[in-house]
Amino acid sequence: LINDHQFNFDENNLRVFMLSSDYSHKNLNIIYPIIKEMIRNNISKIKFVLTLPEKSSTISYFKNKSDWPLISKYIENLGPLDVNQCINQYKLSSIIFLPSNLECYSAVYAESLIMNRILLVTDLDFSKTILNNSAVYFKPNNWLDAYNKIIQIIKSEKLREQIRINIIDGKMKVLDINKKID
């Protein structure tokens, strides 16, 4: 489990995977202002990859925006995935983004650590308890902070290397928590 997947980071094809269901507390709409800021700053080599039904309220929210043709270049919605498809998307992605405001535990935490992926999550007690220093945190509901953290991840090889090292510790903690649950 510790070294079974390579650490993947491609600055020229940055995929931000958002494995989620369509619930308001998942806070998926936060990517709209993030994308607008990326457009303003001429950042184009990034794609937010969603896993929502095409008729979900989040996808409708994006498609009803007047600038949908422009922002759609930053969003790829795959629809609901099976387990093997999820594994493949983890492999293809550099960052796993969980902007949720209400979780007690998410399998995405463990899956991301196992797959050696950088996690960008809300700075809340539940995520810090599980992930400690194995993730990058942003202030809840603060799209600008999330945007800035994405930029830091992109620009700082030192940050990415530190997270990679911390992921090894995070895997051990998650495995220990899972043993206690069993």
C-alpha positions in Angstrom: 0.0 0.0 0.0 2.8 2.4 0.7 4.5 2.6 -2.8 2.0 1.0 -5.1 1.1 4.1 -7.2 3.4 6.8 -8.5 3.1 10.3 -7.4 1.6 12.0 -10.4 1.9 15.7 -11.2 1.7 17.1 -14.7 1.8 20.9 -14.8 0.9 20.9 -18.5 -2.3 18.8 -18.0 -3.5 19.4 -14.5 -6.5 17.3 -13.6 -8.3 18.2 -10.4 -10.5 15.2 -9.6 -13.7 15.8 -7.6 -15.2 12.5 -6.8 -18.6 13.4 -5.2 -22.3 13.1 -5.1 -24.5 16.2 -5.8 -25.3 17.5 -2.4 -25.2 21.2 -1.4 -22.8 20.5 1.6 -20.3 19.1 -0.9 -19.8 22.8 -2.0 -19.0 21.9 -5.6 -20.2 25.3 -6.9 -17.0 26.8 -5.4 -15.2 25.9 -8.6 -17.1 28.5 -10.6 -15.3 31.6 -9.0 -12.1 29.6 -9.0 -12.4 29.0 -12.8 -13.3 32.7 -13.3 -10.1 33.7 -11.5 -8.1 31.3 -13.6 -9.5 32.8 -16.7 -8.6 36.3 -15.4 -5.1 35.1 -14.8 -4.7 33.3 -18.1 -4.3 29.9 -16.4 -5.6 27.4 -19.0 -3.9 24.0 -18.4 -6.3 22.8 -15.7 -9.5 20.7 -15.8 -11.9 20.1 -12.9 -13.2 16.5 -13.3 -16.6 15.9 -11.8 -18.6 12.7 -11.4 -22.1 13.9 -11.3 -25.3 12.9 -13.2 -25.7 15.2 -16.2 -29.0 16.5 -14.8 -27.6 17.3 -11.4 -28.3 20.7 -9.9 -24.5 21.5 -9.9 -24.1 20.8 -13.6 -27.3 22.8 -14.3 -25.9 25.6 -12.2 -22.8 25.8 -14.4 -24.7 25.4 -17.6 -27.0 28.2 -16.7 -24.2 30.7 -16.3 -23.9 33.2 -19.2 -20.2 32.4 -19.5 -20.8 28.6 -19.7 -19.0 28.4 -23.1 -15.9 29.8 -21.6 -15.9 28.0 -18.2 -16.9 24.7 -19.8 -13.3 24.3 -21.1 -12.3 23.9 -17.5 -14.9 21.3 -16.5 -15.2 17.7 -17.5 -18.2 15.8 -16.1 -17.8 12.0 -16.4 -21.0 11.1 -14.7 -21.2 8.5 -12.0 -18.3 6.0 -12.1 -17.8 2.4 -11.2 -14.9 1.4 -9.0 -12.5 0.6 -11.8 -13.3 3.9 -13.5 -12.6 5.7 -10.2 -9.2 4.1 -9.9 -8.4 5.2 -13.4 -9.4 8.8 -12.7 -7.3 8.8 -9.5 -4.3 7.7 -11.7 -4.9 10.4 -14.3 -5.3 13.2 -11.7 -2.8 15.3 -9.9 -5.0 16.9 -7.3 -8.0 15.6 -5.5 -10.3 18.4 -4.4 -12.8 18.0 -1.7 -14.5 21.3 -0.8 -17.1 19.7 1.4 -18.4 21.6 4.5 -19.8 18.6 6.3 -18.2 15.2 6.5 -17.3 12.9 9.3 -15.2 10.6 7.1 -14.8 10.3 3.4 -13.4 7.2 1.6 -11.8 9.8 -0.8 -9.3 10.6 1.9 -8.0 7.0 2.1 -8.3 6.4 -1.6 -6.3 9.6 -2.4 -3.5 8.7 0.1 -3.3 5.1 -1.3 -3.1 6.6 -4.8 -0.4 9.1 -3.8 -2.5 12.1 -4.8 -2.4 15.6 -3.4 -5.6 16.4 -1.5 -7.0 19.9 -1.3 -9.6 19.9 1.4 -11.5 22.3 3.7 -9.7 23.3 6.9 -12.2 21.7 9.3 -11.7 19.4 12.3 -12.9 16.3 10.6 -10.4 16.5 7.7 -7.5 17.5 10.0 -8.2 14.6 12.3 -8.0 12.1 9.5 -5.3 13.7 7.3 -3.2 15.8 9.6 -0.3 17.1 7.4 -1.0 14.9 4.4 -3.2 17.4 2.7 -3.4 21.1 1.7 -6.1 23.0 3.5 -8.2 26.0 2.5 -10.7 28.1 4.5 -14.2 26.8 4.2 -16.3 28.5 1.6 -13.4 30.7 0.6 -12.9 30.3 -3.1 -10.0 32.7 -3.2 -8.1 30.7 -0.6 -8.8 27.5 -2.5 -7.6 29.2 -5.7 -4.5 30.4 -4.0 -3.7 26.9 -2.7 -4.2 25.4 -6.2 -1.7 28.0 -7.5 0.8 27.1 -4.6 0.5 23.5 -5.4 1.2 24.2 -9.1 4.1 26.5 -8.5 5.8 24.9 -5.5 7.7 21.8 -6.2 8.9 22.0 -2.5 5.3 21.9 -1.3 4.5 19.0 -3.6 7.5 17.0 -2.3 6.6 17.7 1.3 3.1 16.5 0.8 4.4 13.4 -1.0 6.5 12.6 2.1 3.6 13.4 4.4 1.3 11.1 2.4 3.3 8.1 3.6 2.6 9.1 7.2 -1.0 9.8 6.3 -1.5 6.3 4.9 -0.3 4.7 8.1 -2.7 6.8 10.1 -5.7 6.0 7.9 -4.9 2.3 8.0 -4.6 2.5 11.8 -8.0 4.2 12.0 -9.6 1.6 9.7 -8.2 -1.2 11.9 -9.8 0.5 14.9 -13.2 0.7 13.1 -13.0 -3.0 12.2 
